[in-house]
Amino acid sequence: MSKAKRLTLDLNPMILDCCKRVPYFYKKLNFFVIVLLTPLVANAETISVDDAYVRVSSKLAKSAAAFMEIRNGSSRDDRLLDVKSDEAKKVELHTHIEGDDGVMKMRRVEDGFVISGNGVLKLERGGDHIMFMGLSQPFVDGEVILLTLIFETAGSIDLEIPIHLKKRSASRSHSHNHTHKNSKTHKHKHTHSD
């Protein structure tokens, strides 16, 4: 047998063996790619935002506030750490705290808001919210602004939020029973103006 033929025969088993290992290599490679990318995809899907809107008290206002419901679809707690937008000089997380005199006062929240695993954080009027101070231009009813929410685990989420000059919070509407002088007890539903 010639030397060239013997070399070909010797290489054939090596090539066959290598070819058998290629699918194994690609399976391993695919597995590692999936493992590396899963946290990035999972984090983007664990946080969802509903009913987001921005409200200003008037067309000439220098400040505004954003309200929304943030849902954490993960079983682990997350934290809304910060917010960013080019729409104002300052954009901060705020809450209302009752002072010693009984008057509610707005305060910046330095440590952010915790969102429990499988929980909901409600940013609403009279409570936790996002505050825009020093608006770069007047907000126009019906337009949208860009806002970035920054989470401890889920990372950054960019949102487009509609501006509503007249939207009222659902929590400002309620019903109750009462009696007027010389009448029967009856029920009223009230929506308080802002």
Phi and psi in degrees as GROMACS dihedral restraints (atoms count N, CA, C in turn):
[ dihedral_restraints ]
;  ai    aj    ak    al  type     phi  dphi    fc
    3     4     5     6     1   -74.6    20    10
    4     5     6     7     1   159.7    20    10
    6     7     8     9     1   -62.9    20    10
    7     8     9    10     1   -40.0    20    10
    9    10    11    12     1   -65.0    20    10
   10    11    12    13     1   -41.0    20    10
   12    13    14    15     1   -66.8    20    10
   13    14    15    16     1   -40.5    20    10
   15    16    17    18     1   -65.1    20    10
   16    17    18    19     1   -38.8    20    10
   18    19    20    21     1   -63.8    20    10
   19    20    21    22     1   -42.1    20    10
   21    22    23    24     1   -63.2    20    10
   22    23    24    25     1   -43.3    20    10
   24    25    26    27     1   -65.9    20    10
   25    26    27    28     1   -36.9    20    10
   27    28    29    30     1   -68.9    20    10
   28    29    30    31     1   -33.8    20    10
   30    31    32    33     1   -76.8    20    10
   31    32    33    34     1   -31.4    20    10
   33    34    35    36     1   -54.5    20    10
   34    35    36    37     1   -47.8    20    10
   36    37    38    39     1   -63.1    20    10
   37    38    39    40     1   -35.6    20    10
   39    40    41    42     1   -66.1    20    10
   40    41    42    43     1   -43.1    20    10
   42    43    44    45     1   -65.1    20    10
   43    44    45    46     1   -44.0    20    10
   45    46    47    48     1   -60.6    20    10
   46    47    48    49     1   -43.3    20    10
   48    49    50    51     1   -63.3    20    10
   49    50    51    52     1   -41.5    20    10
   51    52    53    54     1   -64.9    20    10
   52    53    54    55     1   -42.8    20    10
   54    55    56    57     1   -63.2    20    10
   55    56    57    58     1   -34.3    20    10
   57    58    59    60     1   -67.2    20    10
   58    59    60    61     1   -29.2    20    10
   60    61    62    63     1   -84.5    20    10
   61    62    63    64     1   -19.5    20    10
   63    64    65    66     1   -59.3    20    10
   64    65    66    67     1   -48.2    20    10
   66    67    68    69     1   -59.6    20    10
   67    68    69    70     1   -37.3    20    10
   69    70    71    72     1   -61.6    20    10
   70    71    72    73     1   -43.0    20    10
   72    73    74    75     1   -61.0    20    10
   73    74    75    76     1   -46.3    20    10
   75    76    77    78     1   -67.9    20    10
   76    77    78    79     1   -33.6    20    10
   78    79    80    81     1   -63.3    20    10
   79    80    81    82     1   -44.0    20    10
   81    82    83    84     1   -64.4    20    10
   82    83    84    85     1   -43.6    20    10
   84    85    86    87     1   -61.7    20    10
   85    86    87    88     1   -46.3    20    10
   87    88    89    90     1   -59.6    20    10
   88    89    90    91     1   -42.2    20    10
   90    91    92    93     1   -59.2    20    10
   91    92    93    94     1   -47.3    20    10
   93    94    95    96     1   -67.1    20    10
   94    95    96    97     1   -36.8    20    10
   96    97    98    99     1   -63.3    20    10
   97    98    99   100     1   -44.1    20    10
   99   100   101   102     1   -62.8    20    10
  100   101   102   103     1   -44.5    20    10
  102   103   104   105     1   -61.2    20    10
  103   104   105   106     1   -40.7    20    10
  105   106   107   108     1   -71.7    20    10
  106   107   108   109     1   -36.0    20    10
  108   109   110   111     1   -87.6    20    10
  109   110   111   112     1   -22.8    20    10
  111   112   113   114     1   -55.3    20    10
  112   113   114   115     1   -45.7    20    10
  114   115   116   117     1   -60.3    20    10
  115   116   117   118     1   -36.2    20    10
  117   118   119   120     1   -67.1    20    10
  118   119   120   121     1   -44.2    20    10
  120   121   122   123     1   -70.8    20    10
  121   122   123   124     1   -43.1    20    10
  123   124   125   126     1   -62.1    20    10
  124   125   126   127     1   -42.4    20    10
  126   127   128   129     1   -63.2    20    10
  127   128   129   130     1   -38.9    20    10
  129   130   131   132     1   -65.7    20    10
  130   131   132   133     1   -27.9    20    10
  132   133   134   135     1   -94.2    20    10
  133   134   135   136     1    -9.8    20    10
  135   136   137   138     1   -80.6    20    10
  136   137   138   139     1   -25.9    20    10
  138   139   140   141     1  -106.2    20    10
  139   140   141   142     1   130.2    20    10
  141   142   143   144     1  -131.4    20    10
  142   143   144   145     1   151.7    20    10
  144   145   146   147     1  -123.2    20    10
  145   146   147   148     1   130.4    20    10
  147   148   149   150     1  -125.5    20    10
  148   149   150   151     1   153.8    20    10
  150   151   152   153     1    53.1    20    10
  151   152   153   154     1    38.5    20    10
  153   154   155   156     1   -80.4    20    10
  154   155   156   157     1   137.5    20    10
  156   157   158   159     1  -157.7    20    10
  157   158   159   160     1   158.9    20    10
  159   160   161   162     1  -114.3    20    10
  160   161   162   163     1   140.4    20    10
  162   163   164   165     1  -130.5    20    10
  163   164   165   166     1   137.7    20    10
  165   166   167   168     1  -121.2    20    10
  166   167   168   169     1   152.8    20    10
  168   169   170   171     1   -75.6    20    10
  169   170   171   172     1   -26.6    20    10
  171   172   173   174     1  -157.4    20    10
  172   173   174   175     1   169.8    20    10
  174   175   176   177     1   -64.2    20    10
  175   176   177   178     1   -25.4    20    10
  177   178   179   180     1   -98.1    20    10
  178   179   180   181     1     4.5    20    10
  180   181   182   183     1   -61.2    20    10
  181   182   183   184     1   146.3    20    10
  183   184   185   186     1   -98.1    20    10
  184   185   186   187     1    -2.3    20    10
  186   187   188   189     1  -138.2    20    10
  187   188   189   190     1   162.2    20    10
  189   190   191   192     1  -152.4    20    10
  190   191   192   193     1   168.8    20    10
  192   193   194   195     1  -137.9    20    10
  193   194   195   196     1   147.0    20    10
  195   196   197   198     1  -112.9    20    10
  196   197   198   199     1   142.5    20    10
  198   199   200   201     1  -132.0    20    10
  199   200   201   202     1   148.7    20    10
  201   202   203   204     1  -175.5    20    10
  202   203   204   205     1   171.4    20    10
  204   205   206   207     1  -113.3    20    10
  205   206   207   208     1   127.2    20    10
  207   208   209   210     1  -112.1    20    10
  208   209   210   211     1   119.4    20    10
  210   211   212   213     1  -102.7    20    10
  211   212   213   214     1   133.9    20    10
  213   214   215   216     1  -104.8    20    10
  214   215   216   217     1   107.0    20    10
  216   217   218   219     1   -82.6    20    10
  217   218   219   220     1    -0.5    20    10
  219   220   221   222     1   -90.5    20    10
  220   221   222   223     1   157.4    20    10
  222   223   224   225     1   -80.9    20    10
  223   224   225   226     1    -8.9    20    10
  225   226   227   228     1   -98.7    20    10
  226   227   228   229     1   145.7    20    10
  228   229   230   231     1   -63.5    20    10
  229   230   231   232     1   150.8    20    10
  231   232   233   234     1  -134.4    20    10
  232   233   234   235     1   172.9    20    10
  234   235   236   237     1  -139.1    20    10
  235   236   237   238     1   129.1    20    10
  237   238   239   240     1   -78.9    20    10
  238   239   240   241     1   107.8    20    10
  240   241   242   243     1   -87.3    20    10
  241   242   243   244     1   -38.7    20    10
  243   244   245   246     1  -160.5    20    10
  244   245   246   247     1   168.2    20    10
  246   247   248   249     1  -137.4    20    10
  247   248   249   250     1   148.8    20    10
  249   250   251   252     1  -138.2    20    10
  250   251   252   253     1   144.0    20    10
  252   253   254   255     1  -163.9    20    10
  253   254   255   256     1   146.5    20    10
  255   256   257   258     1   -86.6    20    10
  256   257   258   259     1     4.3    20    10
  258   259   260   261     1   -78.8    20    10
  259   260   261   262     1   -12.9    20    10
  261   262   263   264     1  -151.0    20    10
  262   263   264   265     1   160.6    20    10
  264   265   266   267     1   -65.0    20    10
  265   266   267   268     1   -38.6    20    10
  267   268   269   270     1  -129.7    20    10
  268   269   270   271     1   135.9    20    10
  270   271   272   273     1  -131.5    20    10
  271   272   273   274     1   119.5    20    10
  273   274   275   276     1  -137.5    20    10
  274   275   276   277     1   158.5    20    10
  276   277   278   279     1   -83.8    20    10
  277   278   279   280     1   131.1    20    10
  279   280   281   282     1  -132.0    20    10
  280   281   282   283     1   160.7    20    10
  282   283   284   285     1  -145.0    20    10
  283   284   285   286     1   171.6    20    10
  285   286   287   288     1  -108.3    20    10
  286   287   288   289     1   134.6    20    10
  288   289   290   291     1  -128.6    20    10
  289   290   291   292     1   136.0    20    10
  291   292   293   294     1   -77.7    20    10
  292   293   294   295     1   126.2    20    10
  294   295   296   297     1   -80.3    20    10
  295   296   297   298     1   174.7    20    10
  297   298   299   300     1   -60.7    20    10
  298   299   300   301     1   -27.4    20    10
  300   301   302   303     1   -85.9    20    10
  301   302   303   304     1     4.0    20    10
  303   304   305   306     1    85.3    20    10
  304   305   306   307     1    -1.0    20    10
  306   307   308   309     1   -91.6    20    10
  307   308   309   310     1   134.7    20    10
  309   310   311   312     1   -73.9    20    10
  310   311   312   313     1   135.0    20    10
  312   313   314   315     1  -129.3    20    10
  313   314   315   316     1   141.6    20    10
  315   316   317   318     1   -83.4    20    10
  316   317   318   319     1   137.3    20    10
  318   319   320   321     1  -137.0    20    10
  319   320   321   322     1   146.3    20    10
  321   322   323   324     1   -72.7    20    10
  322   323   324   325     1   142.8    20    10
  324   325   326   327     1  -105.9    20    10
  325   326   327   328     1   107.4    20    10
  327   328   329   330     1   -72.4    20    10
  328   329   330   331     1   -37.6    20    10
  330   331   332   333     1   -90.8    20    10
  331   332   333   334     1     1.0    20    10
  333   334   335   336     1    80.5    20    10
  334   335   336   337     1  -174.5    20    10
  336   337   338   339     1  -115.6    20    10
  337   338   339   340     1   129.1    20    10
  339   340   341   342     1   -78.9    20    10
  340   341   342   343     1   138.3    20    10
  342   343   344   345     1  -118.1    20    10
  343   344   345   346     1   110.5    20    10
  345   346   347   348     1   -59.5    20    10
  346   347   348   349     1   154.0    20    10
  348   349   350   351     1   -56.5    20    10
  349   350   351   352     1   130.3    20    10
  351   352   353   354     1    57.8    20    10
  352   353   354   355     1    26.9    20    10
  354   355   356   357     1  -110.8    20    10
  355   356   357   358     1  -179.7    20    10
  357   358   359   360     1  -130.0    20    10
  358   359   360   361     1   133.4    20    10
  360   361   362   363     1  -104.5    20    10
  361   362   363   364     1   120.9    20    10
  363   364   365   366     1  -100.5    20    10
  364   365   366   367     1   115.4    20    10
  366   367   368   369     1   -94.5    20    10
  367   368   369   370     1   110.8    20    10
  369   370   371   372     1  -142.2    20    10
  370   371   372   373     1   162.8    20    10
  372   373   374   375     1   -63.2    20    10
  373   374   375   376     1   137.4    20    10
  375   376   377   378     1    82.9    20    10
  376   377   378   379     1     2.6    20    10
  378   379   380   381     1  -140.4    20    10
  379   380   381   382     1  -141.9    20    10
  381   382   383   384     1   -68.6    20    10
  382   383   384   385     1   140.5    20    10
  384   385   386   387     1  -163.4    20    10
  385   386   387   388     1   174.9    20    10
  387   388   389   390     1  -107.2    20    10
  388   389   390   391     1   127.6    20    10
  390   391   392   393     1  -109.4    20    10
  391   392   393   394     1   131.7    20    10
  393   394   395   396     1  -108.0    20    10
  394   395   396   397     1   122.4    20    10
  396   397   398   399     1  -124.7    20    10
  397   398   399   400     1   133.3    20    10
  399   400   401   402     1    75.8    20    10
  400   401   402   403     1    58.4    20    10
  402   403   404   405     1   -56.0    20    10
  403   404   405   406     1   137.5    20    10
  405   406   407   408     1   -73.7    20    10
  406   407   408   409     1   -22.7    20    10
  408   409   410   411     1  -159.5    20    10
  409   410   411   412     1   159.9    20    10
  411   412   413   414     1   -61.3    20    10
  412   413   414   415     1   141.0    20    10
  414   415   416   417     1   -82.1    20    10
  415   416   417   418     1   136.9    20    10
  417   418   419   420     1  -110.6    20    10
  418   419   420   421     1   128.0    20    10
  420   421   422   423     1   -53.3    20    10
  421   422   423   424     1   130.7    20    10
  423   424   425   426     1    92.8    20    10
  424   425   426   427     1   -18.0    20    10
  426   427   428   429     1   -79.9    20    10
  427   428   429   430     1   175.8    20    10
  429   430   431   432     1  -122.7    20    10
  430   431   432   433     1   155.1    20    10
  432   433   434   435     1  -120.1    20    10
  433   434   435   436     1   160.7    20    10
  435   436   437   438     1  -100.7    20    10
  436   437   438   439     1   135.8    20    10
  438   439   440   441     1  -142.1    20    10
  439   440   441   442     1   139.2    20    10
  441   442   443   444     1  -114.4    20    10
  442   443   444   445     1   125.0    20    10
  444   445   446   447     1   -96.7    20    10
  445   446   447   448     1   133.6    20    10
  447   448   449   450     1  -116.5    20    10
  448   449   450   451     1   117.1    20    10
  450   451   452   453     1  -107.3    20    10
  451   452   453   454     1   152.6    20    10
  453   454   455   456     1   -63.1    20    10
  454   455   456   457     1   -44.8    20    10
  456   457   458   459     1  -102.2    20    10
  457   458   459   460     1   -47.0    20    10
  459   460   461   462     1   -75.3    20    10
  460   461   462   463     1   -13.7    20    10
  462   463   464   465     1    82.0    20    10
  463   464   465   466     1  -150.3    20    10
  465   466   467   468     1   -95.4    20    10
  466   467   468   469     1   140.0    20    10
  468   469   470   471     1  -129.2    20    10
  469   470   471   472     1   122.5    20    10
  471   472   473   474     1   -90.6    20    10
  472   473   474   475     1   135.2    20    10
  474   475   476   477     1  -128.5    20    10
  475   476   477   478     1   150.7    20    10
  477   478   479   480     1  -109.6    20    10
  478   479   480   481     1   120.1    20    10
  480   481   482   483     1  -116.8    20    10
  481   482   483   484     1   131.2    20    10
  483   484   485   486     1   -72.5    20    10
  484   485   486   487     1   149.1    20    10
  486   487   488   489     1   -96.2    20    10
  487   488   489   490     1   128.7    20    10
  489   490   491   492     1  -128.7    20    10
  490   491   492   493     1   113.0    20    10
  492   493   494   495     1   -74.3    20    10
  493   494   495   496     1   -28.6    20    10
  495   496   497   498     1  -114.8    20    10
  496   497   498   499     1     1.1    20    10
  498   499   500   501     1   -64.3    20    10
  499   500   501   502     1   136.0    20    10
  501   502   503   504     1  -108.9    20    10
  502   503   504   505     1   149.0    20    10
  504   505   506   507     1   -70.8    20    10
  505   506   507   508     1   141.7    20    10
  507   508   509   510     1   -62.9    20    10
  508   509   510   511     1   -29.0    20    10
  510   511   512   513     1   -71.7    20    10
  511   512   513   514     1   -11.5    20    10
  513   514   515   516     1   -85.4    20    10
  514   515   516   517     1    -2.9    20    10
  516   517   518   519     1  -106.5    20    10
  517   518   519   520     1   133.4    20    10
  519   520   521   522     1  -155.0    20    10
  520   521   522   523     1   168.0    20    10
  522   523   524   525     1  -126.8    20    10
  523   524   525   526     1   154.3    20    10
  525   526   527   528     1  -156.5    20    10
  526   527   528   529     1   163.2    20    10
  528   529   530   531     1  -102.2    20    10
  529   530   531   532     1   143.3    20    10
  531   532   533   534     1  -158.0    20    10
  532   533   534   535     1   168.9    20    10
  534   535   536   537     1  -123.5    20    10
  535   536   537   538     1   131.5    20    10
  537   538   539   540     1   -90.0    20    10
  538   539   540   541     1   160.4    20    10
  540   541   542   543     1   -58.3    20    10
  541   542   543   544     1   133.3    20    10
  543   544   545   546     1    63.6    20    10
  544   545   546   547     1    32.9    20    10
  546   547   548   549     1  -142.7    20    10
  547   548   549   550     1   169.1    20    10
  549   550   551   552     1   -82.9    20    10
  550   551   552   553     1   162.7    20    10
  552   553   554   555     1   -64.7    20    10
  553   554   555   556     1   135.0    20    10
  555   556   557   558     1  -144.9    20    10
  556   557   558   559     1   168.7    20    10
  558   559   560   561     1  -110.6    20    10
  559   560   561   562     1   140.4    20    10
  561   562   563   564     1  -128.3    20    10
  562   563   564   565     1   147.7    20    10
  564   565   566   567     1  -112.9    20    10
  565   566   567   568     1   129.5    20    10
  567   568   569   570     1  -119.7    20    10
  568   569   570   571     1   141.8    20    10
  570   571   572   573     1  -122.0    20    10
  571   572   573   574     1   115.6    20    10
  573   574   575   576     1   -75.9    20    10
  574   575   576   577     1   137.7    20    10
  576   577   578   579     1   -80.8    20    10
  577   578   579   580     1   153.9    20    10
